Amino acid sequence: MNATIRRGTAHDAEAVADLHALSWRTAYVGIVPDQALGDGMADERRELWALRLTADYGEPANTPELLIADQAGDAVGFAYLVPQLDGRILLDNLHVRPGRTGGGIGRALLDAARAHVARWHPGADLYLEVLRDNTGAVAFYEREGGRRTAEQEGVFPGGYVLPEYEYTWSFTPAPGPAGA
């Protein structure tokens, strides 16, 4: 894989936004309406990521975490973890630069996301929502041990509704020493 996983910062907003838009335009053709993949999407993603990465979420336990797969200074993938009110952690995005999939970057990001949850949110479940018709991603999450925990309809900006699955990874804290 030869990419390094690092914490993202506000300085990564534009690179993440561009990668996010490119990934959607590649992975979701024929799955989401064409107008959702139009020219304005890149600008919308830039606004979204600038806001996400500069917002004050208060307590560290409530603050989302951006993980970047970096290769020679180039963001080749990212994952975004968002603590939820129900105590679970939403893997809100996991994207790998088109043309770079299948090389272990997605697995490294998912492993880093799972490690982050296990360390900083012991006992919390990690979950994500994936479009049902995104069969490559569905197969990946199943290979990586995700348990399908729900089938639902996702409502997206622009008002379109698409079927999706929820996948969950559960963690239990390691037991302490006997008698502790």
C-alpha positions, -999 to +999 in steps of 0.1 A: +000+000+000+029+024+009+005+052+021+007+066+056-024+071+076-024+105+095-049+128+112-064+153+089-066+190+096-084+221+082-055+224+057-068+191+041-103+205+034-098+213-003-079+180-011-105+160+007-134+178-010-119+172-044-113+136-037-148+132-023-164+147-054-142+126-077-150+094-058-188+101-060-186+109-097-168+076-103-185+052-078-221+064-080-226+068-118-259+049-125-267+047-088-275+083-079-293+107-102-270+124-127-279+159-113-264+149-079-231+144-096-231+176-116-207+205-118-218+222-085-209+191-065-172+200-061-180+235-048-206+220-024-180+195-011-154+223-006-180+243+015-189+211+034-153+201+043-142+237+051-171+238+076-166+203+090-129+209+096-131+243+112-162+238+134-160+238+172-176+206+184-170+213+220-158+183+240-131+161+224-154+131+227-178+149+204-153+159+178-152+141+145-119+126+133-106+128+098-080+102+088-060+107+056-042+081+036-012+101+024+013+091-003+042+114-010+021+144+001-009+134-019-042+125-002-051+092-018-080+083+006-098+095+037-122+083+064-143+106+086-155+094+120-184+112+137-195+104+173-233+100+175-257+108+204-265+071+208-229+064+216-220+048+183-194+062+159-205+068+123-179+061+096-195+089+076-171+087+046-145+062+034-132+071+000-101+060-020-089+079-051-104+063-082-077+042-099-061+034-065-088+010-051-078-026-046-043-018-033-050-019+005-057+018+011-093+013+020-084-016+043-058+006+060-083+034+065-109+010+079-083-006+102-073+029+114-109+038+120-115+007+140-083+013+160-094+049+167-128+037+179-113+010+201-088+034+217-109+066+221-144+053+223-140+019+241-171-003+238-187+019+211-198+004+178-185+017+145-211+017+118-216+031+083-243+034+057-237+023+022-259+025-009-273-009-016-264-007-053-228+002-045-220-035-048-182-031-047-183-013-014-209-037+001-186-066-008-156-048+007-174-042+040-186-078+042-151-091+036-139-068+063-162-083+089-190-057+089-223-071+101-254-059+081-275-044+109-302-025+090-318-019+056-332+016+052-337+044+028-312+073+028-324+108+020-298+128+002-294+165-006-317+174-035-344+152-019-337+119-036-342+087-017-321+056-022-319+022-005-290+016+017-275-009+042-260-003+075-229-022+085-216-024+121-183-035+138-187-040+175-159-036+200-156-046+236-129-032+258-102-057+266-106-072+301-084-058+328-061-080+349-078-105+372-088-089+405-085-054+391 
